[in-house]
Amino acid sequence: MGWYSNKIEKLRQLSNPYFVLFVTAKVIGGLGIGVLLANWLPIWTWWIFIVIAAIIAIPVYGKLFGK
């Protein structure tokens, strides 16, 4: 299997709490980036959403890309 297939398989094997964190991080990150791009304003408050998404995603990416 290739690199991508291995990562998808690890994603499928995640427990429910980690999968919920993964989806939550993607949604919050997408909302934050979407609002930044839609408004194109240098509003610092939307960076909070991106930082929160990154913090939530840390344990998930540790599981996915860890050994």
C-alpha angles and dihedrals in degrees: 000000000000130000093264093049091052092053092048090050091051089050090053091051095054117118117246097260092053092046091052089050090050094051092043092052091050093049095046092044091048092049092048094049092042093054091046091052095041095052098027089205125142091235110154093204094076090056086067089067091052093049092048090050091050092049092049091048096053097086092043094051089045089058094044099046099029123101 
